[in-house]
Amino acid sequence: YFISLIVVIGAEIACGTWFYINQDVALKSVSEIIDETYTQDFKKIIDLLQTKLQCCGVHGPDDWTENGIPIPESCGNQTCSDCLEDTPEIQQVGCGDRIRQYLTTVASIVGGIILLQVLVIVFSIILCRAIREAEEYDDDDKSFS
């Protein structure tokens, strides 16, 4: 039981560390999609992301305008479908910031779960030692009888 819990905790820590180290790589990939390979396939994914997270571009709406791409409606742009400049309705927060906020929230939750797992391990060790000592005490009582 202890070994399996320790393996699970180790895997959680390894995954968390990997995600923390590689978060910039993921954001760079999204930037590259906007800059270089913005196609209909990616448009659907990016539109869904921008709509759900209420954000625009990776760093903001300028990601679109700097590349000569009209700001998508998923940025909150309901006034015109081919705008190349910001309007008040457009989300100003970049999706990179929203993704970082989300990952920070998830990391906090996972950190709390890891802490809880460590406490469970400590209490189970204490319980096992108490049971072992009680058994040894019972064995000592029987040998004196």
C-alpha positions as YAML, in Angstrom:
chain: A
units: angstrom
residues:
- id: 1
  name: TYR
  ca: [0.00, 0.00, 0.00]
- id: 2
  name: PHE
  ca: [2.76, 2.41, 0.96]
- id: 3
  name: ILE
  ca: [4.74, 1.69, -2.16]
- id: 4
  name: SER
  ca: [1.76, 2.23, -4.45]
- id: 5
  name: LEU
  ca: [0.94, 5.56, -2.77]
- id: 6
  name: ILE
  ca: [4.55, 6.69, -3.04]
- id: 7
  name: VAL
  ca: [4.61, 5.73, -6.75]
- id: 8
  name: VAL
  ca: [1.38, 7.69, -7.35]
- id: 9
  name: ILE
  ca: [2.70, 10.74, -5.51]
- id: 10
  name: GLY
  ca: [5.97, 10.52, -7.45]
- id: 11
  name: ALA
  ca: [4.06, 10.38, -10.74]
- id: 12
  name: GLU
  ca: [1.92, 13.37, -9.74]
- id: 13
  name: ILE
  ca: [4.98, 15.41, -8.81]
- id: 14
  name: ALA
  ca: [6.75, 14.42, -12.05]
- id: 15
  name: CYS
  ca: [3.73, 15.38, -14.18]
- id: 16
  name: GLY
  ca: [3.29, 18.66, -12.34]
- id: 17
  name: THR
  ca: [6.95, 19.52, -12.77]
- id: 18
  name: TRP
  ca: [6.84, 18.61, -16.47]
- id: 19
  name: PHE
  ca: [3.76, 20.81, -17.06]
- id: 20
  name: TYR
  ca: [5.31, 23.70, -15.13]
- id: 21
  name: ILE
  ca: [8.55, 23.51, -17.11]
- id: 22
  name: ASN
  ca: [6.81, 23.12, -20.49]
- id: 23
  name: GLN
  ca: [3.98, 25.66, -20.14]
- id: 24
  name: ASP
  ca: [5.90, 28.19, -22.24]
- id: 25
  name: VAL
  ca: [6.36, 25.58, -24.98]
- id: 26
  name: ALA
  ca: [2.58, 25.07, -25.14]
- id: 27
  name: LEU
  ca: [1.95, 28.82, -25.36]
- id: 28
  name: LYS
  ca: [4.63, 29.15, -28.03]
- id: 29
  name: SER
  ca: [2.88, 26.44, -30.04]
- id: 30
  name: VAL
  ca: [-0.39, 28.37, -29.89]
- id: 31
  name: SER
  ca: [1.47, 31.52, -30.97]
- id: 32
  name: GLU
  ca: [2.98, 29.65, -33.92]
- id: 33
  name: ILE
  ca: [-0.47, 28.44, -34.99]
- id: 34
  name: ILE
  ca: [-1.71, 32.03, -35.04]
- id: 35
  name: ASP
  ca: [1.43, 33.34, -36.75]
- id: 36
  name: GLU
  ca: [2.09, 30.64, -39.32]
- id: 37
  name: THR
  ca: [-0.54, 27.94, -39.73]
- id: 38
  name: TYR
  ca: [-3.92, 29.49, -38.99]
- id: 39
  name: THR
  ca: [-6.23, 27.27, -41.03]
- id: 40
  name: GLN
  ca: [-9.88, 26.27, -40.81]
- id: 41
  name: ASP
  ca: [-8.99, 23.22, -38.69]
- id: 42
  name: PHE
  ca: [-7.16, 25.32, -36.14]
- id: 43
  name: LYS
  ca: [-9.75, 28.11, -36.39]
- id: 44
  name: LYS
  ca: [-12.40, 25.89, -34.80]
- id: 45
  name: ILE
  ca: [-10.11, 24.93, -31.93]
- id: 46
  name: ILE
  ca: [-8.92, 28.48, -31.33]
- id: 47
  name: ASP
  ca: [-12.47, 29.86, -31.54]
- id: 48
  name: LEU
  ca: [-13.62, 27.32, -28.95]
- id: 49
  name: LEU
  ca: [-10.69, 28.18, -26.68]
- id: 50
  name: GLN
  ca: [-11.24, 31.94, -26.98]
- id: 51
  name: THR
  ca: [-14.98, 31.59, -26.39]
- id: 52
  name: LYS
  ca: [-14.67, 29.32, -23.34]
- id: 53
  name: LEU
  ca: [-11.84, 31.28, -21.72]
- id: 54
  name: GLN
  ca: [-13.18, 34.70, -22.78]
- id: 55
  name: CYS
  ca: [-9.84, 35.76, -24.19]
- id: 56
  name: CYS
  ca: [-8.31, 36.86, -27.49]
- id: 57
  name: GLY
  ca: [-5.05, 35.72, -29.06]
- id: 58
  name: VAL
  ca: [-2.16, 34.45, -26.99]
- id: 59
  name: HIS
  ca: [-1.10, 37.82, -25.60]
- id: 60
  name: GLY
  ca: [-4.11, 39.87, -26.70]
- id: 61
  name: PRO
  ca: [-5.97, 40.95, -29.85]
- id: 62
  name: ASP
  ca: [-2.77, 42.39, -31.32]
- id: 63
  name: ASP
  ca: [-1.67, 38.82, -32.10]
- id: 64
  name: TRP
  ca: [-4.31, 38.82, -34.82]
- id: 65
  name: THR
  ca: [-3.88, 42.35, -36.14]
- id: 66
  name: GLU
  ca: [-0.08, 42.10, -36.32]
- id: 67
  name: ASN
  ca: [-0.45, 39.13, -38.66]
- id: 68
  name: GLY
  ca: [-3.06, 40.81, -40.84]
- id: 69
  name: ILE
  ca: [-5.74, 38.38, -39.71]
- id: 70
  name: PRO
  ca: [-9.16, 39.84, -38.89]
- id: 71
  name: ILE
  ca: [-10.02, 39.60, -35.21]
- id: 72
  name: PRO
  ca: [-12.32, 36.57, -34.90]
- id: 73
  name: GLU
  ca: [-15.84, 36.80, -33.53]
- id: 74
  name: SER
  ca: [-14.77, 34.43, -30.75]
- id: 75
  name: CYS
  ca: [-12.80, 37.37, -29.29]
- id: 76
  name: GLY
  ca: [-16.09, 39.08, -28.56]
- id: 77
  name: ASN
  ca: [-15.97, 40.89, -31.89]
- id: 78
  name: GLN
  ca: [-19.65, 41.04, -32.80]
- id: 79
  name: THR
  ca: [-19.58, 44.33, -34.70]
- id: 80
  name: CYS
  ca: [-17.67, 43.38, -37.84]
- id: 81
  name: SER
  ca: [-16.29, 40.16, -39.25]
- id: 82
  name: ASP
  ca: [-13.17, 41.68, -40.83]
- id: 83
  name: CYS
  ca: [-11.96, 44.17, -38.22]
- id: 84
  name: LEU
  ca: [-8.24, 44.73, -38.11]
- id: 85
  name: GLU
  ca: [-8.34, 47.04, -35.10]
- id: 86
  name: ASP
  ca: [-9.60, 46.77, -31.54]
- id: 87
  name: THR
  ca: [-13.12, 47.73, -30.62]
- id: 88
  name: PRO
  ca: [-14.47, 48.05, -27.06]
- id: 89
  name: GLU
  ca: [-16.28, 44.70, -27.26]
- id: 90
  name: ILE
  ca: [-13.13, 42.71, -27.96]
- id: 91
  name: GLN
  ca: [-11.57, 40.76, -25.10]
- id: 92
  name: GLN
  ca: [-8.26, 42.38, -24.18]
- id: 93
  name: VAL
  ca: [-6.92, 39.52, -22.07]
- id: 94
  name: GLY
  ca: [-4.73, 37.03, -23.92]
- id: 95
  name: CYS
  ca: [-5.47, 33.33, -23.73]
- id: 96
  name: GLY
  ca: [-1.93, 32.71, -22.49]
- id: 97
  name: ASP
  ca: [-2.76, 34.52, -19.25]
- id: 98
  name: ARG
  ca: [-6.04, 32.63, -18.89]
- id: 99
  name: ILE
  ca: [-4.32, 29.29, -19.51]
- id: 100
  name: ARG
  ca: [-1.67, 30.14, -16.91]
- id: 101
  name: GLN
  ca: [-4.42, 31.05, -14.40]
- id: 102
  name: TYR
  ca: [-6.18, 27.76, -15.10]
- id: 103
  name: LEU
  ca: [-2.95, 25.75, -14.74]
- id: 104
  name: THR
  ca: [-2.17, 27.56, -11.49]
- id: 105
  name: THR
  ca: [-5.60, 26.63, -10.13]
- id: 106
  name: VAL
  ca: [-5.18, 23.01, -11.20]
- id: 107
  name: ALA
  ca: [-1.67, 22.91, -9.72]
- id: 108
  name: SER
  ca: [-3.00, 24.21, -6.40]
- id: 109
  name: ILE
  ca: [-5.68, 21.53, -6.33]
- id: 110
  name: VAL
  ca: [-3.19, 18.79, -7.22]
- id: 111
  name: GLY
  ca: [-0.80, 20.14, -4.57]
- id: 112
  name: GLY
  ca: [-3.56, 19.90, -1.97]
- id: 113
  name: ILE
  ca: [-4.31, 16.33, -3.03]
- id: 114
  name: ILE
  ca: [-0.62, 15.42, -2.78]
- id: 115
  name: LEU
  ca: [-0.48, 16.93, 0.71]
- id: 116
  name: LEU
  ca: [-3.55, 14.91, 1.69]
- id: 117
  name: GLN
  ca: [-1.93, 11.75, 0.31]
- id: 118
  name: VAL
  ca: [1.23, 12.40, 2.32]
- id: 119
  name: LEU
  ca: [-0.88, 12.83, 5.47]
- id: 120
  name: VAL
  ca: [-2.66, 9.55, 4.71]
- id: 121
  name: ILE
  ca: [0.70, 7.81, 4.37]
- id: 122
  name: VAL
  ca: [1.92, 9.26, 7.68]
- id: 123
  name: PHE
  ca: [-1.27, 8.25, 9.51]
- id: 124
  name: SER
  ca: [-1.22, 4.77, 7.98]
- id: 125
  name: ILE
  ca: [2.40, 4.31, 9.11]
- id: 126
  name: ILE
  ca: [1.41, 5.41, 12.62]
- id: 127
  name: LEU
  ca: [-1.54, 3.01, 12.57]
- id: 128
  name: CYS
  ca: [0.61, 0.10, 11.37]
- id: 129
  name: ARG
  ca: [3.17, 0.74, 14.10]
- id: 130
  name: ALA
  ca: [0.43, 0.94, 16.74]
- id: 131
  name: ILE
  ca: [-1.05, -2.36, 15.54]
- id: 132
  name: ARG
  ca: [2.38, -4.00, 15.52]
- id: 133
  name: GLU
  ca: [3.13, -2.76, 19.03]
- id: 134
  name: ALA
  ca: [-0.28, -3.97, 20.25]
- id: 135
  name: GLU
  ca: [0.39, -7.41, 18.75]
- id: 136
  name: GLU
  ca: [3.83, -7.54, 20.39]
- id: 137
  name: TYR
  ca: [2.26, -6.51, 23.71]
- id: 138
  name: ASP
  ca: [-0.36, -9.28, 23.36]
- id: 139
  name: ASP
  ca: [2.39, -11.80, 22.52]
- id: 140
  name: ASP
  ca: [4.37, -10.73, 25.61]
- id: 141
  name: ASP
  ca: [1.26, -11.17, 27.82]
- id: 142
  name: LYS
  ca: [0.69, -14.69, 26.47]
- id: 143
  name: SER
  ca: [4.30, -15.73, 27.10]
- id: 144
  name: PHE
  ca: [4.05, -14.78, 30.79]
- id: 145
  name: SER
  ca: [0.88, -16.82, 31.32]
...
